[in-house]
């Protein structure tokens, strides 16, 4: 007796494609290169190495606690000073000469098509400003493939996008629920439908200079085939709001105007800045896109590009965005960055020999002193100050005087260098009004230490959680929104 045949209707092709794109957005990198994905925190080898180091340290502490603590503090203060000296050397190299201007095409027919990915989540208030900023781009509208990436569960932002009529100007892409709710997952989903020769990422509060895409097209046209990415400079339109925004602007000026250009000149890996990254679309797809499990997917992708033989350059164009003007919001954002840098370091230290073979000893130096140094210097700073200032008063057994002096000297020298570095970059930009605030840089970096320690706990409790940064809090952002709404209406 034969069974009755039941015809099951085929799933709609569009739904099948959406599911395939979502699957690739979440699992694509993990399947292609599992060792380069942050979907798990530590390999068995890393766990064994960490356990072995902890056992040795515990044994030494039991045998000779004072001497062991002294030697550990000396090693920590030495690394702290080395990481800051490395930044100082980069600042000197980065300040040497302005980049040569590259002539960009003026005839629109030869300009390449550019896909702009706009990942937004809980950003309903920022949509008018974003649309207004993109309208000011000096680039042919017909050569722009703009994709507004909207989370399926974010009803408020979706409703606002359609209320403003952005569906008539942009391709509104609904990112399905599933997997980690992170910016890189949304970008991967949008990348699947990208039509441009190049892909650029902008955040909801970004205001790129109008000629940015033309400059990028010119640099790619004059660049080698292995030039995969251009990183535009970032800074803030509300730098003068308060103490926090002024110090944040000093930090960004140093980072994007001096440190990253120096890494480029030295052919070292460049950890990207998360926005205003312009990629060759074919290369971006070939390396697996962004890691949806890494909460600083930008820094990780910059290192992965270098590891796979590609180059990144700094574009002489600035994108302005809103600096965090509230301390709690700033701490949450900085904690996510610190957690992502830890993830990135752990991923690329799974096979340091492979990283060295691809990126060379310069790449290893950047990985240790720039990526790890960014986190470890923040983690170590309050501990070293406590050892230097509190230990001599609290300890019954004398701390070795030579080591105590060396630790204190490293701390003082390191913090003086931080003040100097904070002052150099804004002075070069002509922001002399901000230079005196460099004296407060040590206080600012203690705030970064709080964020770093918070990130350590999050790394083990919830490594893939994307802690949302709230935008639109400053008076300048509210004024820009009001102006944009008037122009849209």
MOQUIFEN-V364030 format. One record per backbone hydrogen bond with DSSP energy under -1.0 kcal/mol. NH is the residue of the N-H (numbers start at 1). CO is the residue of the C=O. E is the energy in kcal/mol with one decimal. If there is no record, write none. Layout:
nh=NH co=CO e=E
nh=NH co=CO e=E
This chain:
nh=16 co=12 e=-2.4
nh=17 co=13 e=-2.5
nh=18 co=14 e=-2.3
nh=19 co=15 e=-2.5
nh=20 co=16 e=-2.1
nh=21 co=17 e=-2.6
nh=22 co=18 e=-2.5
nh=23 co=19 e=-2.5
nh=24 co=20 e=-2.3
nh=25 co=21 e=-2.4
nh=26 co=22 e=-1.9
nh=27 co=23 e=-3.1
nh=28 co=24 e=-1.9
nh=31 co=27 e=-2.5
nh=32 co=28 e=-2.3
nh=33 co=29 e=-3.3
nh=36 co=33 e=-2.1
nh=37 co=34 e=-1.2
nh=47 co=43 e=-2.5
nh=48 co=44 e=-2.3
nh=49 co=45 e=-2.5
nh=50 co=46 e=-2.6
nh=51 co=47 e=-2.5
nh=52 co=48 e=-2.5
nh=53 co=49 e=-2.4
nh=54 co=50 e=-2.3
nh=55 co=51 e=-2.2
nh=56 co=52 e=-2.2
nh=57 co=53 e=-2.4
nh=58 co=54 e=-2.5
nh=59 co=55 e=-2.2
nh=60 co=56 e=-2.4
nh=61 co=57 e=-2.3
nh=62 co=58 e=-1.9
nh=63 co=59 e=-2.2
nh=64 co=60 e=-3.0
nh=68 co=64 e=-2.5
nh=69 co=65 e=-2.5
nh=70 co=66 e=-2.2
nh=71 co=67 e=-2.5
nh=72 co=68 e=-2.7
nh=73 co=69 e=-2.4
nh=74 co=70 e=-2.1
nh=75 co=71 e=-2.5
nh=76 co=72 e=-2.6
nh=77 co=73 e=-2.7
nh=78 co=74 e=-2.1
nh=79 co=75 e=-2.2
nh=80 co=76 e=-2.6
nh=81 co=77 e=-2.3
nh=82 co=78 e=-2.6
nh=83 co=79 e=-2.7
nh=84 co=80 e=-1.5
nh=85 co=81 e=-2.8
nh=86 co=82 e=-2.5
nh=87 co=83 e=-1.6
nh=88 co=84 e=-2.4
nh=89 co=85 e=-2.5
nh=90 co=86 e=-2.3
nh=91 co=87 e=-2.6
nh=92 co=88 e=-2.0
nh=93 co=89 e=-2.3
nh=94 co=90 e=-3.2
nh=95 co=91 e=-1.3
nh=96 co=93 e=-1.2
nh=97 co=95 e=-1.4
nh=110 co=107 e=-1.1
nh=114 co=143 e=-2.8
nh=115 co=198 e=-3.1
nh=116 co=145 e=-2.0
nh=117 co=200 e=-2.9
nh=118 co=147 e=-2.6
nh=120 co=149 e=-2.2
nh=130 co=126 e=-2.1
nh=131 co=127 e=-2.7
nh=132 co=128 e=-2.2
nh=133 co=129 e=-2.4
nh=134 co=130 e=-2.2
nh=135 co=131 e=-1.7
nh=137 co=134 e=-1.4
nh=138 co=210 e=-2.6
nh=139 co=137 e=-1.7
nh=143 co=140 e=-1.5
nh=144 co=141 e=-1.7
nh=145 co=114 e=-2.8
nh=147 co=116 e=-3.1
nh=148 co=171 e=-1.6
nh=149 co=118 e=-1.9
nh=150 co=173 e=-3.0
nh=152 co=175 e=-2.5
nh=154 co=151 e=-1.7
nh=155 co=153 e=-1.6
nh=158 co=154 e=-2.0
nh=159 co=155 e=-2.7
nh=160 co=156 e=-2.2
nh=161 co=157 e=-2.3
nh=162 co=158 e=-1.9
nh=163 co=159 e=-2.2
nh=164 co=160 e=-2.2
nh=166 co=161 e=-2.6
nh=168 co=165 e=-1.5
nh=170 co=166 e=-3.3
nh=171 co=146 e=-3.1
nh=173 co=148 e=-2.5
nh=175 co=150 e=-3.4
nh=182 co=180 e=-1.7
nh=186 co=182 e=-1.7
nh=187 co=183 e=-2.5
nh=188 co=184 e=-2.5
nh=189 co=185 e=-2.1
nh=190 co=186 e=-2.2
nh=191 co=187 e=-2.5
nh=192 co=188 e=-1.2
nh=193 co=190 e=-1.2
nh=194 co=191 e=-1.5
nh=197 co=113 e=-1.9
nh=198 co=113 e=-1.5
nh=199 co=279 e=-2.2
nh=200 co=115 e=-2.7
nh=201 co=277 e=-1.4
nh=202 co=117 e=-2.0
nh=206 co=203 e=-1.6
nh=207 co=320 e=-2.2
nh=209 co=318 e=-1.4
nh=212 co=209 e=-2.1
nh=215 co=211 e=-2.3
nh=216 co=212 e=-2.2
nh=217 co=213 e=-2.4
nh=218 co=214 e=-2.0
nh=219 co=215 e=-2.4
nh=220 co=216 e=-2.5
nh=221 co=217 e=-2.1
nh=222 co=218 e=-1.8
nh=227 co=224 e=-2.0
nh=228 co=311 e=-2.3
nh=229 co=311 e=-1.4
nh=230 co=278 e=-2.3
nh=231 co=313 e=-2.8
nh=232 co=276 e=-2.4
nh=233 co=317 e=-2.4
nh=235 co=319 e=-2.0
nh=237 co=321 e=-1.8
nh=241 co=238 e=-1.6
nh=246 co=242 e=-2.2
nh=247 co=243 e=-2.1
nh=248 co=244 e=-2.3
nh=249 co=245 e=-2.4
nh=250 co=246 e=-1.9
nh=251 co=247 e=-2.2
nh=252 co=248 e=-2.4
nh=253 co=249 e=-2.4
nh=254 co=250 e=-2.1
nh=255 co=251 e=-2.6
nh=256 co=252 e=-2.9
nh=257 co=253 e=-1.7
nh=258 co=254 e=-1.4
nh=259 co=254 e=-2.4
nh=260 co=255 e=-2.6
nh=262 co=258 e=-1.7
nh=263 co=259 e=-2.2
nh=264 co=260 e=-2.2
nh=265 co=261 e=-2.3
nh=266 co=262 e=-2.2
nh=267 co=264 e=-1.4
nh=268 co=263 e=-3.0
nh=272 co=298 e=-1.2
nh=276 co=201 e=-3.4
nh=278 co=230 e=-2.8
nh=279 co=199 e=-3.4
nh=280 co=228 e=-2.1
nh=281 co=197 e=-2.3
nh=284 co=280 e=-2.6
nh=285 co=281 e=-2.3
nh=286 co=282 e=-1.9
nh=287 co=283 e=-1.7
nh=288 co=285 e=-1.2
nh=289 co=284 e=-2.3
nh=294 co=291 e=-1.5
nh=300 co=296 e=-1.9
nh=301 co=297 e=-2.2
nh=302 co=298 e=-2.2
nh=303 co=299 e=-1.8
nh=304 co=300 e=-2.5
nh=305 co=301 e=-2.6
nh=306 co=302 e=-1.6
nh=307 co=303 e=-2.4
nh=308 co=304 e=-1.7
nh=309 co=306 e=-1.5
nh=310 co=305 e=-2.9
nh=311 co=226 e=-2.6
nh=313 co=229 e=-2.1
nh=315 co=231 e=-2.3
nh=317 co=315 e=-2.5
nh=319 co=233 e=-2.8
nh=320 co=207 e=-2.1
nh=321 co=235 e=-2.3
nh=330 co=326 e=-2.4
nh=331 co=327 e=-2.9
nh=332 co=328 e=-2.1
nh=333 co=329 e=-2.2
nh=334 co=330 e=-2.9
nh=335 co=331 e=-2.5
nh=336 co=332 e=-1.9
nh=337 co=333 e=-2.1
nh=338 co=334 e=-2.7
nh=339 co=335 e=-2.7
nh=340 co=336 e=-2.5
nh=341 co=337 e=-2.3
nh=342 co=338 e=-2.1
nh=343 co=339 e=-2.4
nh=344 co=340 e=-2.7
nh=345 co=341 e=-2.4
nh=346 co=342 e=-2.5
nh=347 co=343 e=-2.4
nh=348 co=344 e=-2.3
nh=349 co=345 e=-1.3
nh=350 co=347 e=-1.1
nh=355 co=351 e=-1.9
nh=356 co=352 e=-2.6
nh=357 co=353 e=-2.5
nh=358 co=354 e=-1.8
nh=359 co=355 e=-3.3
nh=360 co=356 e=-2.6
nh=363 co=359 e=-1.1
nh=364 co=360 e=-1.8
nh=365 co=361 e=-2.4
nh=366 co=362 e=-2.4
nh=367 co=363 e=-2.4
nh=368 co=364 e=-2.4
nh=369 co=365 e=-3.0
nh=370 co=366 e=-1.7
nh=371 co=366 e=-2.0
nh=372 co=367 e=-2.4
nh=374 co=370 e=-1.1
nh=376 co=372 e=-3.3
nh=377 co=373 e=-2.0
nh=379 co=375 e=-2.3
nh=380 co=376 e=-3.0
nh=381 co=377 e=-1.7
nh=384 co=380 e=-2.9
nh=385 co=381 e=-2.2
nh=386 co=382 e=-2.0
nh=387 co=383 e=-2.4
nh=388 co=384 e=-2.6
nh=389 co=385 e=-2.5
nh=390 co=386 e=-2.3
nh=391 co=386 e=-1.4
nh=394 co=390 e=-2.2
nh=395 co=391 e=-3.0
nh=404 co=400 e=-2.6
nh=405 co=401 e=-2.6
nh=406 co=402 e=-2.2
nh=407 co=403 e=-2.7
nh=408 co=404 e=-2.2
nh=409 co=405 e=-2.5
nh=410 co=406 e=-2.3
nh=411 co=407 e=-2.3
nh=412 co=408 e=-2.6
nh=413 co=409 e=-2.8
nh=414 co=410 e=-2.6
nh=415 co=411 e=-2.5
nh=416 co=412 e=-2.2
nh=417 co=413 e=-2.2
nh=418 co=414 e=-1.9
nh=419 co=415 e=-2.0
nh=420 co=416 e=-2.3
nh=421 co=417 e=-3.0
nh=422 co=418 e=-2.3
nh=423 co=419 e=-1.2
nh=424 co=420 e=-1.6
nh=425 co=421 e=-1.1
nh=427 co=423 e=-1.2
nh=428 co=424 e=-1.8
nh=429 co=425 e=-1.4
nh=431 co=426 e=-2.9
nh=432 co=430 e=-1.1
nh=434 co=431 e=-1.8
nh=437 co=434 e=-1.2
nh=438 co=435 e=-2.3
nh=439 co=436 e=-1.6
nh=440 co=437 e=-1.8
nh=441 co=438 e=-1.9
nh=444 co=440 e=-1.9
nh=445 co=441 e=-2.4
nh=446 co=442 e=-1.1
nh=447 co=443 e=-1.4
nh=448 co=444 e=-1.6
nh=449 co=445 e=-1.4
nh=450 co=446 e=-1.7
nh=451 co=447 e=-2.0
nh=452 co=448 e=-2.4
nh=453 co=449 e=-2.4
nh=454 co=450 e=-2.0
nh=455 co=451 e=-2.1
nh=456 co=452 e=-1.7
nh=457 co=453 e=-1.5
nh=458 co=454 e=-1.9
nh=459 co=455 e=-2.4
nh=460 co=456 e=-1.0
nh=461 co=457 e=-1.9
nh=462 co=458 e=-2.9
nh=465 co=462 e=-1.4
nh=478 co=474 e=-1.9
nh=479 co=475 e=-2.3
nh=480 co=476 e=-2.1
nh=481 co=477 e=-2.2
nh=482 co=478 e=-2.2
nh=483 co=479 e=-2.4
nh=484 co=480 e=-2.5
nh=485 co=481 e=-2.6
nh=486 co=482 e=-1.8
nh=487 co=483 e=-1.8
nh=488 co=484 e=-2.6
nh=489 co=485 e=-2.6
